Amino acid sequence: MLGKGNGEPQTCAANLLQTPRFSVPYERLKGIDGELVDSPAAESADEMAADAEWLLETYEPRVEINSIEAGDPEGIGDFGIVADLSVNFNDEEDET
């Protein structure tokens, strides 16, 4: 998997943000809380952004979070998470 680029920090962060919570065996907390996805957008946008921030800080320490926005910016029912991330190169160098 690493040879195909799946181990890159950006790819791992994107995968985490698309994973529903309780869907990963033995790591039930990994993923975004589905109750936040199903609740009204106005109420859950801040909670989902905080949940996404916790998720990335916990499971992907190689990225630094610049900003996270959750919601439906165009008001058409396209609810999602937009994260501005940068790679924390100091952590990557420590691993090698």
C-alpha atoms as a printed R data frame, in Angstrom:
   type eleno elety resid chain resno       x      y      z
1  ATOM     1    CA   MET     A     1   0.000  0.000  0.000
2  ATOM     2    CA   LEU     A     2   2.804  2.422  0.816
3  ATOM     3    CA   GLY     A     3   4.320  1.844 -2.608
4  ATOM     4    CA   LYS     A     4   1.130  3.112 -4.236
5  ATOM     5    CA   GLY     A     5   1.165  6.392 -2.299
6  ATOM     6    CA   ASN     A     6  -1.523  5.366  0.193
7  ATOM     7    CA   GLY     A     7   0.777  6.128  3.112
8  ATOM     8    CA   GLU     A     8   1.124  9.835  2.333
9  ATOM     9    CA   PRO     A     9  -0.146 12.061  5.180
10 ATOM    10    CA   GLN     A    10  -2.608 13.875  2.905
11 ATOM    11    CA   THR     A    11  -4.098 10.605  1.662
12 ATOM    12    CA   CYS     A    12  -4.411  9.213  5.175
13 ATOM    13    CA   ALA     A    13  -6.087 12.419  6.406
14 ATOM    14    CA   ALA     A    14  -8.568 12.361  3.500
15 ATOM    15    CA   ASN     A    15  -9.379  8.710  4.218
16 ATOM    16    CA   LEU     A    16  -9.942  9.464  7.908
17 ATOM    17    CA   LEU     A    17 -12.356 12.298  7.079
18 ATOM    18    CA   GLN     A    18 -14.377  9.967  4.835
19 ATOM    19    CA   THR     A    19 -14.588  7.107  7.331
20 ATOM    20    CA   PRO     A    20 -17.767  6.787  9.426
21 ATOM    21    CA   ARG     A    21 -17.224  6.163 13.120
22 ATOM    22    CA   PHE     A    22 -17.798  2.592 14.372
23 ATOM    23    CA   SER     A    23 -16.948  1.118 10.946
24 ATOM    24    CA   VAL     A    24 -13.324  0.199 11.734
25 ATOM    25    CA   PRO     A    25 -12.995 -3.062 13.699
26 ATOM    26    CA   TYR     A    26 -10.903 -2.754 16.868
27 ATOM    27    CA   GLU     A    27 -10.755  1.056 16.369
28 ATOM    28    CA   ARG     A    28 -14.414  1.990 16.801
29 ATOM    29    CA   LEU     A    29 -13.672  5.659 17.557
30 ATOM    30    CA   LYS     A    30 -11.769  6.185 14.314
31 ATOM    31    CA   GLY     A    31 -13.902  8.190 11.878
32 ATOM    32    CA   ILE     A    32 -16.476 10.974 11.771
33 ATOM    33    CA   ASP     A    33 -19.528 10.678 14.020
34 ATOM    34    CA   GLY     A    34 -22.505  9.674 11.859
35 ATOM    35    CA   GLU     A    35 -24.978 11.418 14.159
36 ATOM    36    CA   LEU     A    36 -23.386 14.741 13.206
37 ATOM    37    CA   VAL     A    37 -23.786 13.947  9.519
38 ATOM    38    CA   ASP     A    38 -27.471 13.151  9.930
39 ATOM    39    CA   SER     A    39 -28.353 16.154 12.115
40 ATOM    40    CA   PRO     A    40 -29.382 19.558 10.704
41 ATOM    41    CA   ALA     A    41 -26.427 21.324  9.084
42 ATOM    42    CA   ALA     A    42 -26.803 24.562 11.033
43 ATOM    43    CA   GLU     A    43 -26.563 22.743 14.346
44 ATOM    44    CA   SER     A    44 -23.790 20.283 13.604
45 ATOM    45    CA   ALA     A    45 -21.273 22.239 11.490
46 ATOM    46    CA   ASP     A    46 -19.213 23.446 14.459
47 ATOM    47    CA   GLU     A    47 -19.416 20.081 16.209
48 ATOM    48    CA   MET     A    48 -18.340 18.258 13.048
49 ATOM    49    CA   ALA     A    49 -15.387 20.605 12.544
50 ATOM    50    CA   ALA     A    50 -14.308 19.970 16.152
51 ATOM    51    CA   ASP     A    51 -14.766 16.214 15.668
52 ATOM    52    CA   ALA     A    52 -12.679 16.308 12.469
53 ATOM    53    CA   GLU     A    53  -9.963 18.284 14.252
54 ATOM    54    CA   TRP     A    54  -9.848 15.743 17.098
55 ATOM    55    CA   LEU     A    55  -9.779 12.882 14.587
56 ATOM    56    CA   LEU     A    56  -6.820 14.291 12.671
57 ATOM    57    CA   GLU     A    57  -4.880 15.248 15.804
58 ATOM    58    CA   THR     A    58  -5.405 11.774 17.252
59 ATOM    59    CA   TYR     A    59  -4.884  9.518 14.242
60 ATOM    60    CA   GLU     A    60  -2.755 11.569 11.827
61 ATOM    61    CA   PRO     A    61  -0.119 13.573 13.729
62 ATOM    62    CA   ARG     A    62   1.930 14.049 10.537
63 ATOM    63    CA   VAL     A    63  -0.393 16.825  9.366
64 ATOM    64    CA   GLU     A    64  -0.807 20.291 10.800
65 ATOM    65    CA   ILE     A    65  -4.333 21.703 10.700
66 ATOM    66    CA   ASN     A    66  -4.537 25.228  9.288
67 ATOM    67    CA   SER     A    67  -8.352 25.360  9.180
68 ATOM    68    CA   ILE     A    68 -11.366 23.069  9.076
69 ATOM    69    CA   GLU     A    69 -14.805 24.017  7.819
70 ATOM    70    CA   ALA     A    70 -17.860 21.801  7.874
71 ATOM    71    CA   GLY     A    71 -21.261 22.486  6.459
72 ATOM    72    CA   ASP     A    72 -23.137 23.194  3.264
73 ATOM    73    CA   PRO     A    73 -21.640 26.403  1.853
74 ATOM    74    CA   GLU     A    74 -23.915 26.545 -1.194
75 ATOM    75    CA   GLY     A    75 -27.084 25.460  0.607
76 ATOM    76    CA   ILE     A    76 -27.827 22.645 -1.846
77 ATOM    77    CA   GLY     A    77 -27.548 19.693  0.516
78 ATOM    78    CA   ASP     A    78 -23.911 18.976 -0.256
79 ATOM    79    CA   PHE     A    79 -22.730 18.709  3.348
80 ATOM    80    CA   GLY     A    80 -19.059 17.999  3.850
81 ATOM    81    CA   ILE     A    81 -15.748 18.833  5.479
82 ATOM    82    CA   VAL     A    82 -13.058 21.025  3.945
83 ATOM    83    CA   ALA     A    83  -9.697 20.848  5.705
84 ATOM    84    CA   ASP     A    84  -6.679 23.003  4.930
85 ATOM    85    CA   LEU     A    85  -3.718 20.885  6.019
86 ATOM    86    CA   SER     A    86   0.029 21.031  5.747
87 ATOM    87    CA   VAL     A    87   2.513 18.243  6.328
88 ATOM    88    CA   ASN     A    88   4.450 18.449  9.574
89 ATOM    89    CA   PHE     A    89   7.910 17.681  8.203
90 ATOM    90    CA   ASN     A    90   9.533 17.556 11.648
91 ATOM    91    CA   ASP     A    91   7.503 14.476 12.574
92 ATOM    92    CA   GLU     A    92   8.299 12.769  9.266
93 ATOM    93    CA   GLU     A    93  12.055 13.244  9.765
94 ATOM    94    CA   ASP     A    94  11.857 11.772 13.268
95 ATOM    95    CA   GLU     A    95  10.298  8.554 11.927
96 ATOM    96    CA   THR     A    96  13.134  7.761  9.495
